[in-house]
Amino acid sequence: MRVQCNDTVSIILDLPAGHGYLSAEFAQLFPKTDVTGLGLPSDFKTHFGLRASRAYPRFIWSRTHYLGCDCTHLALKDSSCDMVVNFLGLEDVMMTRGQKGVDNTLSEMVRVVKDHGLVQIAIVGYGKSPE
């Protein structure tokens, strides 16, 4: 699926970003956008390995930032992001912070996205409920 974007999207936040693959994909899809991935310190090594690889064009890394952060309490202003994206990262939050951590992360996503912005969340279901 190809996502079309006009010039109004300028800041995309990927959290928790894991190794940074989704951040890189969004940087390719939205060439006029800054993408910030927020990850755990334990993911830094693999993220920097991804940046050093040839998996993505070099130019996207000038607009892609990766920071260690607690996604349950973001140091960002309200309504500061055009899009907030997540691909299976809430599973990690659930494992490390429990349901309260997931609830706080979701609240933070909504707080930092601009009015009429987009919050995209992908989860995986196991059995009768999502992981």
Chimera marker file (.cmm) of the C-alpha trace (Angstrom):
<marker_set name="trace">
<marker id="1" x="0.000" y="0.000" z="0.000" r="1" g="1" b="0" radius="0.5"/>
<marker id="2" x="1.370" y="3.410" z="-0.943" r="1" g="1" b="0" radius="0.5"/>
<marker id="3" x="0.568" y="6.257" z="1.450" r="1" g="1" b="0" radius="0.5"/>
<marker id="4" x="0.050" y="9.671" z="-0.114" r="1" g="1" b="0" radius="0.5"/>
<marker id="5" x="1.022" y="12.699" z="1.912" r="1" g="1" b="0" radius="0.5"/>
<marker id="6" x="0.708" y="16.389" z="1.360" r="1" g="1" b="0" radius="0.5"/>
<marker id="7" x="3.174" y="18.915" z="2.764" r="1" g="1" b="0" radius="0.5"/>
<marker id="8" x="1.329" y="19.245" z="6.078" r="1" g="1" b="0" radius="0.5"/>
<marker id="9" x="3.014" y="16.247" z="7.740" r="1" g="1" b="0" radius="0.5"/>
<marker id="10" x="6.333" y="17.359" z="9.157" r="1" g="1" b="0" radius="0.5"/>
<marker id="11" x="6.889" y="15.397" z="12.375" r="1" g="1" b="0" radius="0.5"/>
<marker id="12" x="6.306" y="11.665" z="12.826" r="1" g="1" b="0" radius="0.5"/>
<marker id="13" x="6.921" y="10.007" z="16.182" r="1" g="1" b="0" radius="0.5"/>
<marker id="14" x="7.533" y="6.232" z="16.258" r="1" g="1" b="0" radius="0.5"/>
<marker id="15" x="7.195" y="4.770" z="19.727" r="1" g="1" b="0" radius="0.5"/>
<marker id="16" x="8.381" y="2.491" z="21.039" r="1" g="1" b="0" radius="0.5"/>
<marker id="17" x="10.551" y="2.195" z="17.950" r="1" g="1" b="0" radius="0.5"/>
<marker id="18" x="12.360" y="-1.065" z="18.628" r="1" g="1" b="0" radius="0.5"/>
<marker id="19" x="15.200" y="-1.376" z="16.146" r="1" g="1" b="0" radius="0.5"/>
<marker id="20" x="13.944" y="1.502" z="13.988" r="1" g="1" b="0" radius="0.5"/>
<marker id="21" x="12.663" y="-0.270" z="10.878" r="1" g="1" b="0" radius="0.5"/>
<marker id="22" x="9.281" y="1.486" z="10.953" r="1" g="1" b="0" radius="0.5"/>
<marker id="23" x="10.987" y="4.863" z="11.393" r="1" g="1" b="0" radius="0.5"/>
<marker id="24" x="13.087" y="4.158" z="8.301" r="1" g="1" b="0" radius="0.5"/>
<marker id="25" x="10.029" y="3.107" z="6.293" r="1" g="1" b="0" radius="0.5"/>
<marker id="26" x="8.160" y="6.289" z="7.189" r="1" g="1" b="0" radius="0.5"/>
<marker id="27" x="11.213" y="8.404" z="6.354" r="1" g="1" b="0" radius="0.5"/>
<marker id="28" x="11.141" y="6.857" z="2.864" r="1" g="1" b="0" radius="0.5"/>
<marker id="29" x="7.374" y="7.338" z="2.441" r="1" g="1" b="0" radius="0.5"/>
<marker id="30" x="7.408" y="10.956" z="3.618" r="1" g="1" b="0" radius="0.5"/>
<marker id="31" x="10.510" y="12.615" z="2.130" r="1" g="1" b="0" radius="0.5"/>
<marker id="32" x="9.824" y="16.064" z="3.644" r="1" g="1" b="0" radius="0.5"/>
<marker id="33" x="9.290" y="14.737" z="7.143" r="1" g="1" b="0" radius="0.5"/>
<marker id="34" x="11.412" y="14.373" z="10.266" r="1" g="1" b="0" radius="0.5"/>
<marker id="35" x="10.931" y="11.019" z="11.961" r="1" g="1" b="0" radius="0.5"/>
<marker id="36" x="11.866" y="10.457" z="15.582" r="1" g="1" b="0" radius="0.5"/>
<marker id="37" x="11.960" y="6.950" z="16.977" r="1" g="1" b="0" radius="0.5"/>
<marker id="38" x="11.889" y="6.505" z="20.731" r="1" g="1" b="0" radius="0.5"/>
<marker id="39" x="13.372" y="3.257" z="21.909" r="1" g="1" b="0" radius="0.5"/>
<marker id="40" x="14.888" y="1.409" z="24.798" r="1" g="1" b="0" radius="0.5"/>
<marker id="41" x="18.629" y="1.641" z="25.413" r="1" g="1" b="0" radius="0.5"/>
<marker id="42" x="18.814" y="-2.112" z="24.764" r="1" g="1" b="0" radius="0.5"/>
<marker id="43" x="17.735" y="-1.433" z="21.143" r="1" g="1" b="0" radius="0.5"/>
<marker id="44" x="20.466" y="1.121" z="20.380" r="1" g="1" b="0" radius="0.5"/>
<marker id="45" x="23.027" y="-1.421" z="19.166" r="1" g="1" b="0" radius="0.5"/>
<marker id="46" x="20.694" y="-2.984" z="16.608" r="1" g="1" b="0" radius="0.5"/>
<marker id="47" x="19.374" y="0.418" z="15.538" r="1" g="1" b="0" radius="0.5"/>
<marker id="48" x="22.853" y="1.701" z="14.806" r="1" g="1" b="0" radius="0.5"/>
<marker id="49" x="23.584" y="-1.562" z="12.995" r="1" g="1" b="0" radius="0.5"/>
<marker id="50" x="20.546" y="-0.880" z="10.802" r="1" g="1" b="0" radius="0.5"/>
<marker id="51" x="21.793" y="2.649" z="10.089" r="1" g="1" b="0" radius="0.5"/>
<marker id="52" x="25.202" y="1.267" z="9.085" r="1" g="1" b="0" radius="0.5"/>
<marker id="53" x="23.708" y="-1.384" z="6.800" r="1" g="1" b="0" radius="0.5"/>
<marker id="54" x="22.651" y="-0.921" z="3.208" r="1" g="1" b="0" radius="0.5"/>
<marker id="55" x="19.028" y="-1.808" z="3.971" r="1" g="1" b="0" radius="0.5"/>
<marker id="56" x="17.888" y="1.797" z="3.446" r="1" g="1" b="0" radius="0.5"/>
<marker id="57" x="19.196" y="4.700" z="1.386" r="1" g="1" b="0" radius="0.5"/>
<marker id="58" x="21.725" y="6.817" z="3.291" r="1" g="1" b="0" radius="0.5"/>
<marker id="59" x="19.782" y="10.060" z="2.789" r="1" g="1" b="0" radius="0.5"/>
<marker id="60" x="16.891" y="9.007" z="5.033" r="1" g="1" b="0" radius="0.5"/>
<marker id="61" x="19.107" y="8.952" z="8.118" r="1" g="1" b="0" radius="0.5"/>
<marker id="62" x="19.593" y="12.735" z="7.995" r="1" g="1" b="0" radius="0.5"/>
<marker id="63" x="15.876" y="13.078" z="8.828" r="1" g="1" b="0" radius="0.5"/>
<marker id="64" x="15.591" y="10.089" z="11.150" r="1" g="1" b="0" radius="0.5"/>
<marker id="65" x="16.474" y="10.431" z="14.818" r="1" g="1" b="0" radius="0.5"/>
<marker id="66" x="16.587" y="7.741" z="17.483" r="1" g="1" b="0" radius="0.5"/>
<marker id="67" x="16.381" y="8.568" z="21.171" r="1" g="1" b="0" radius="0.5"/>
<marker id="68" x="16.154" y="6.585" z="24.370" r="1" g="1" b="0" radius="0.5"/>
<marker id="69" x="12.977" y="7.488" z="26.169" r="1" g="1" b="0" radius="0.5"/>
<marker id="70" x="10.350" y="6.329" z="28.603" r="1" g="1" b="0" radius="0.5"/>
<marker id="71" x="7.282" y="6.287" z="26.355" r="1" g="1" b="0" radius="0.5"/>
<marker id="72" x="4.948" y="6.387" z="29.356" r="1" g="1" b="0" radius="0.5"/>
<marker id="73" x="6.066" y="9.975" z="30.101" r="1" g="1" b="0" radius="0.5"/>
<marker id="74" x="7.148" y="11.820" z="26.960" r="1" g="1" b="0" radius="0.5"/>
<marker id="75" x="9.211" y="14.989" z="27.225" r="1" g="1" b="0" radius="0.5"/>
<marker id="76" x="7.286" y="16.548" z="24.336" r="1" g="1" b="0" radius="0.5"/>
<marker id="77" x="4.836" y="19.423" z="24.181" r="1" g="1" b="0" radius="0.5"/>
<marker id="78" x="1.141" y="18.778" z="23.715" r="1" g="1" b="0" radius="0.5"/>
<marker id="79" x="0.074" y="18.593" z="20.055" r="1" g="1" b="0" radius="0.5"/>
<marker id="80" x="3.675" y="18.573" z="18.796" r="1" g="1" b="0" radius="0.5"/>
<marker id="81" x="3.509" y="15.664" z="16.299" r="1" g="1" b="0" radius="0.5"/>
<marker id="82" x="1.573" y="15.264" z="13.068" r="1" g="1" b="0" radius="0.5"/>
<marker id="83" x="1.583" y="11.477" z="13.300" r="1" g="1" b="0" radius="0.5"/>
<marker id="84" x="2.329" y="8.967" z="16.036" r="1" g="1" b="0" radius="0.5"/>
<marker id="85" x="2.985" y="5.425" z="14.839" r="1" g="1" b="0" radius="0.5"/>
<marker id="86" x="3.493" y="2.118" z="16.559" r="1" g="1" b="0" radius="0.5"/>
<marker id="87" x="4.133" y="-1.350" z="15.170" r="1" g="1" b="0" radius="0.5"/>
<marker id="88" x="3.861" y="-4.072" z="17.807" r="1" g="1" b="0" radius="0.5"/>
<marker id="89" x="5.736" y="-1.967" z="20.374" r="1" g="1" b="0" radius="0.5"/>
<marker id="90" x="2.960" y="-1.999" z="22.934" r="1" g="1" b="0" radius="0.5"/>
<marker id="91" x="3.809" y="-5.660" z="23.504" r="1" g="1" b="0" radius="0.5"/>
<marker id="92" x="7.186" y="-4.552" z="24.892" r="1" g="1" b="0" radius="0.5"/>
<marker id="93" x="5.514" y="-1.928" z="27.062" r="1" g="1" b="0" radius="0.5"/>
<marker id="94" x="3.128" y="-4.555" z="28.410" r="1" g="1" b="0" radius="0.5"/>
<marker id="95" x="6.004" y="-6.905" z="29.261" r="1" g="1" b="0" radius="0.5"/>
<marker id="96" x="8.027" y="-4.206" z="31.039" r="1" g="1" b="0" radius="0.5"/>
<marker id="97" x="5.377" y="-1.872" z="32.483" r="1" g="1" b="0" radius="0.5"/>
<marker id="98" x="2.134" y="-3.861" z="32.552" r="1" g="1" b="0" radius="0.5"/>
<marker id="99" x="-1.326" y="-2.587" z="31.687" r="1" g="1" b="0" radius="0.5"/>
<marker id="100" x="-0.748" y="0.758" z="33.445" r="1" g="1" b="0" radius="0.5"/>
<marker id="101" x="2.293" y="1.328" z="31.207" r="1" g="1" b="0" radius="0.5"/>
<marker id="102" x="0.247" y="0.571" z="28.091" r="1" g="1" b="0" radius="0.5"/>
<marker id="103" x="-2.507" y="2.936" z="29.265" r="1" g="1" b="0" radius="0.5"/>
<marker id="104" x="0.025" y="5.701" z="29.959" r="1" g="1" b="0" radius="0.5"/>
<marker id="105" x="1.725" y="5.185" z="26.582" r="1" g="1" b="0" radius="0.5"/>
<marker id="106" x="-1.596" y="5.408" z="24.747" r="1" g="1" b="0" radius="0.5"/>
<marker id="107" x="-2.467" y="8.571" z="26.679" r="1" g="1" b="0" radius="0.5"/>
<marker id="108" x="0.890" y="10.090" z="25.765" r="1" g="1" b="0" radius="0.5"/>
<marker id="109" x="0.357" y="9.239" z="22.079" r="1" g="1" b="0" radius="0.5"/>
<marker id="110" x="-2.960" y="11.073" z="22.098" r="1" g="1" b="0" radius="0.5"/>
<marker id="111" x="-1.513" y="14.020" z="24.050" r="1" g="1" b="0" radius="0.5"/>
<marker id="112" x="1.362" y="14.706" z="21.654" r="1" g="1" b="0" radius="0.5"/>
<marker id="113" x="-0.511" y="14.281" z="18.361" r="1" g="1" b="0" radius="0.5"/>
<marker id="114" x="-1.941" y="17.441" z="16.804" r="1" g="1" b="0" radius="0.5"/>
<marker id="115" x="-5.656" y="17.954" z="16.356" r="1" g="1" b="0" radius="0.5"/>
<marker id="116" x="-6.639" y="16.108" z="13.170" r="1" g="1" b="0" radius="0.5"/>
<marker id="117" x="-3.335" y="14.217" z="13.374" r="1" g="1" b="0" radius="0.5"/>
<marker id="118" x="-3.041" y="10.465" z="13.017" r="1" g="1" b="0" radius="0.5"/>
<marker id="119" x="-2.277" y="7.795" z="15.596" r="1" g="1" b="0" radius="0.5"/>
<marker id="120" x="-1.536" y="4.438" z="13.946" r="1" g="1" b="0" radius="0.5"/>
<marker id="121" x="-1.216" y="1.353" z="16.150" r="1" g="1" b="0" radius="0.5"/>
<marker id="122" x="-0.600" y="-2.221" z="15.015" r="1" g="1" b="0" radius="0.5"/>
<marker id="123" x="-1.110" y="-5.019" z="17.510" r="1" g="1" b="0" radius="0.5"/>
<marker id="124" x="-1.027" y="-8.775" z="17.244" r="1" g="1" b="0" radius="0.5"/>
<marker id="125" x="-3.742" y="-10.970" z="18.691" r="1" g="1" b="0" radius="0.5"/>
<marker id="126" x="-3.079" y="-14.217" z="20.509" r="1" g="1" b="0" radius="0.5"/>
<marker id="127" x="-6.119" y="-16.188" z="21.464" r="1" g="1" b="0" radius="0.5"/>
<marker id="128" x="-9.041" y="-14.068" z="22.619" r="1" g="1" b="0" radius="0.5"/>
<marker id="129" x="-7.180" y="-10.819" z="23.267" r="1" g="1" b="0" radius="0.5"/>
<marker id="130" x="-4.357" y="-8.748" z="21.828" r="1" g="1" b="0" radius="0.5"/>
<marker id="131" x="-0.903" y="-9.250" z="23.297" r="1" g="1" b="0" radius="0.5"/>
<link id1="1" id2="2" r="1" g="1" b="0" radius="0.2"/>
<link id1="2" id2="3" r="1" g="1" b="0" radius="0.2"/>
<link id1="3" id2="4" r="1" g="1" b="0" radius="0.2"/>
<link id1="4" id2="5" r="1" g="1" b="0" radius="0.2"/>
<link id1="5" id2="6" r="1" g="1" b="0" radius="0.2"/>
<link id1="6" id2="7" r="1" g="1" b="0" radius="0.2"/>
<link id1="7" id2="8" r="1" g="1" b="0" radius="0.2"/>
<link id1="8" id2="9" r="1" g="1" b="0" radius="0.2"/>
<link id1="9" id2="10" r="1" g="1" b="0" radius="0.2"/>
<link id1="10" id2="11" r="1" g="1" b="0" radius="0.2"/>
<link id1="11" id2="12" r="1" g="1" b="0" radius="0.2"/>
<link id1="12" id2="13" r="1" g="1" b="0" radius="0.2"/>
<link id1="13" id2="14" r="1" g="1" b="0" radius="0.2"/>
<link id1="14" id2="15" r="1" g="1" b="0" radius="0.2"/>
<link id1="15" id2="16" r="1" g="1" b="0" radius="0.2"/>
<link id1="16" id2="17" r="1" g="1" b="0" radius="0.2"/>
<link id1="17" id2="18" r="1" g="1" b="0" radius="0.2"/>
<link id1="18" id2="19" r="1" g="1" b="0" radius="0.2"/>
<link id1="19" id2="20" r="1" g="1" b="0" radius="0.2"/>
<link id1="20" id2="21" r="1" g="1" b="0" radius="0.2"/>
<link id1="21" id2="22" r="1" g="1" b="0" radius="0.2"/>
<link id1="22" id2="23" r="1" g="1" b="0" radius="0.2"/>
<link id1="23" id2="24" r="1" g="1" b="0" radius="0.2"/>
<link id1="24" id2="25" r="1" g="1" b="0" radius="0.2"/>
<link id1="25" id2="26" r="1" g="1" b="0" radius="0.2"/>
<link id1="26" id2="27" r="1" g="1" b="0" radius="0.2"/>
<link id1="27" id2="28" r="1" g="1" b="0" radius="0.2"/>
<link id1="28" id2="29" r="1" g="1" b="0" radius="0.2"/>
<link id1="29" id2="30" r="1" g="1" b="0" radius="0.2"/>
<link id1="30" id2="31" r="1" g="1" b="0" radius="0.2"/>
<link id1="31" id2="32" r="1" g="1" b="0" radius="0.2"/>
<link id1="32" id2="33" r="1" g="1" b="0" radius="0.2"/>
<link id1="33" id2="34" r="1" g="1" b="0" radius="0.2"/>
<link id1="34" id2="35" r="1" g="1" b="0" radius="0.2"/>
<link id1="35" id2="36" r="1" g="1" b="0" radius="0.2"/>
<link id1="36" id2="37" r="1" g="1" b="0" radius="0.2"/>
<link id1="37" id2="38" r="1" g="1" b="0" radius="0.2"/>
<link id1="38" id2="39" r="1" g="1" b="0" radius="0.2"/>
<link id1="39" id2="40" r="1" g="1" b="0" radius="0.2"/>
<link id1="40" id2="41" r="1" g="1" b="0" radius="0.2"/>
<link id1="41" id2="42" r="1" g="1" b="0" radius="0.2"/>
<link id1="42" id2="43" r="1" g="1" b="0" radius="0.2"/>
<link id1="43" id2="44" r="1" g="1" b="0" radius="0.2"/>
<link id1="44" id2="45" r="1" g="1" b="0" radius="0.2"/>
<link id1="45" id2="46" r="1" g="1" b="0" radius="0.2"/>
<link id1="46" id2="47" r="1" g="1" b="0" radius="0.2"/>
<link id1="47" id2="48" r="1" g="1" b="0" radius="0.2"/>
<link id1="48" id2="49" r="1" g="1" b="0" radius="0.2"/>
<link id1="49" id2="50" r="1" g="1" b="0" radius="0.2"/>
<link id1="50" id2="51" r="1" g="1" b="0" radius="0.2"/>
<link id1="51" id2="52" r="1" g="1" b="0" radius="0.2"/>
<link id1="52" id2="53" r="1" g="1" b="0" radius="0.2"/>
<link id1="53" id2="54" r="1" g="1" b="0" radius="0.2"/>
<link id1="54" id2="55" r="1" g="1" b="0" radius="0.2"/>
<link id1="55" id2="56" r="1" g="1" b="0" radius="0.2"/>
<link id1="56" id2="57" r="1" g="1" b="0" radius="0.2"/>
<link id1="57" id2="58" r="1" g="1" b="0" radius="0.2"/>
<link id1="58" id2="59" r="1" g="1" b="0" radius="0.2"/>
<link id1="59" id2="60" r="1" g="1" b="0" radius="0.2"/>
<link id1="60" id2="61" r="1" g="1" b="0" radius="0.2"/>
<link id1="61" id2="62" r="1" g="1" b="0" radius="0.2"/>
<link id1="62" id2="63" r="1" g="1" b="0" radius="0.2"/>
<link id1="63" id2="64" r="1" g="1" b="0" radius="0.2"/>
<link id1="64" id2="65" r="1" g="1" b="0" radius="0.2"/>
<link id1="65" id2="66" r="1" g="1" b="0" radius="0.2"/>
<link id1="66" id2="67" r="1" g="1" b="0" radius="0.2"/>
<link id1="67" id2="68" r="1" g="1" b="0" radius="0.2"/>
<link id1="68" id2="69" r="1" g="1" b="0" radius="0.2"/>
<link id1="69" id2="70" r="1" g="1" b="0" radius="0.2"/>
<link id1="70" id2="71" r="1" g="1" b="0" radius="0.2"/>
<link id1="71" id2="72" r="1" g="1" b="0" radius="0.2"/>
<link id1="72" id2="73" r="1" g="1" b="0" radius="0.2"/>
<link id1="73" id2="74" r="1" g="1" b="0" radius="0.2"/>
<link id1="74" id2="75" r="1" g="1" b="0" radius="0.2"/>
<link id1="75" id2="76" r="1" g="1" b="0" radius="0.2"/>
<link id1="76" id2="77" r="1" g="1" b="0" radius="0.2"/>
<link id1="77" id2="78" r="1" g="1" b="0" radius="0.2"/>
<link id1="78" id2="79" r="1" g="1" b="0" radius="0.2"/>
<link id1="79" id2="80" r="1" g="1" b="0" radius="0.2"/>
<link id1="80" id2="81" r="1" g="1" b="0" radius="0.2"/>
<link id1="81" id2="82" r="1" g="1" b="0" radius="0.2"/>
<link id1="82" id2="83" r="1" g="1" b="0" radius="0.2"/>
<link id1="83" id2="84" r="1" g="1" b="0" radius="0.2"/>
<link id1="84" id2="85" r="1" g="1" b="0" radius="0.2"/>
<link id1="85" id2="86" r="1" g="1" b="0" radius="0.2"/>
<link id1="86" id2="87" r="1" g="1" b="0" radius="0.2"/>
<link id1="87" id2="88" r="1" g="1" b="0" radius="0.2"/>
<link id1="88" id2="89" r="1" g="1" b="0" radius="0.2"/>
<link id1="89" id2="90" r="1" g="1" b="0" radius="0.2"/>
<link id1="90" id2="91" r="1" g="1" b="0" radius="0.2"/>
<link id1="91" id2="92" r="1" g="1" b="0" radius="0.2"/>
<link id1="92" id2="93" r="1" g="1" b="0" radius="0.2"/>
<link id1="93" id2="94" r="1" g="1" b="0" radius="0.2"/>
<link id1="94" id2="95" r="1" g="1" b="0" radius="0.2"/>
<link id1="95" id2="96" r="1" g="1" b="0" radius="0.2"/>
<link id1="96" id2="97" r="1" g="1" b="0" radius="0.2"/>
<link id1="97" id2="98" r="1" g="1" b="0" radius="0.2"/>
<link id1="98" id2="99" r="1" g="1" b="0" radius="0.2"/>
<link id1="99" id2="100" r="1" g="1" b="0" radius="0.2"/>
<link id1="100" id2="101" r="1" g="1" b="0" radius="0.2"/>
<link id1="101" id2="102" r="1" g="1" b="0" radius="0.2"/>
<link id1="102" id2="103" r="1" g="1" b="0" radius="0.2"/>
<link id1="103" id2="104" r="1" g="1" b="0" radius="0.2"/>
<link id1="104" id2="105" r="1" g="1" b="0" radius="0.2"/>
<link id1="105" id2="106" r="1" g="1" b="0" radius="0.2"/>
<link id1="106" id2="107" r="1" g="1" b="0" radius="0.2"/>
<link id1="107" id2="108" r="1" g="1" b="0" radius="0.2"/>
<link id1="108" id2="109" r="1" g="1" b="0" radius="0.2"/>
<link id1="109" id2="110" r="1" g="1" b="0" radius="0.2"/>
<link id1="110" id2="111" r="1" g="1" b="0" radius="0.2"/>
<link id1="111" id2="112" r="1" g="1" b="0" radius="0.2"/>
<link id1="112" id2="113" r="1" g="1" b="0" radius="0.2"/>
<link id1="113" id2="114" r="1" g="1" b="0" radius="0.2"/>
<link id1="114" id2="115" r="1" g="1" b="0" radius="0.2"/>
<link id1="115" id2="116" r="1" g="1" b="0" radius="0.2"/>
<link id1="116" id2="117" r="1" g="1" b="0" radius="0.2"/>
<link id1="117" id2="118" r="1" g="1" b="0" radius="0.2"/>
<link id1="118" id2="119" r="1" g="1" b="0" radius="0.2"/>
<link id1="119" id2="120" r="1" g="1" b="0" radius="0.2"/>
<link id1="120" id2="121" r="1" g="1" b="0" radius="0.2"/>
<link id1="121" id2="122" r="1" g="1" b="0" radius="0.2"/>
<link id1="122" id2="123" r="1" g="1" b="0" radius="0.2"/>
<link id1="123" id2="124" r="1" g="1" b="0" radius="0.2"/>
<link id1="124" id2="125" r="1" g="1" b="0" radius="0.2"/>
<link id1="125" id2="126" r="1" g="1" b="0" radius="0.2"/>
<link id1="126" id2="127" r="1" g="1" b="0" radius="0.2"/>
<link id1="127" id2="128" r="1" g="1" b="0" radius="0.2"/>
<link id1="128" id2="129" r="1" g="1" b="0" radius="0.2"/>
<link id1="129" id2="130" r="1" g="1" b="0" radius="0.2"/>
<link id1="130" id2="131" r="1" g="1" b="0" radius="0.2"/>
</marker_set>
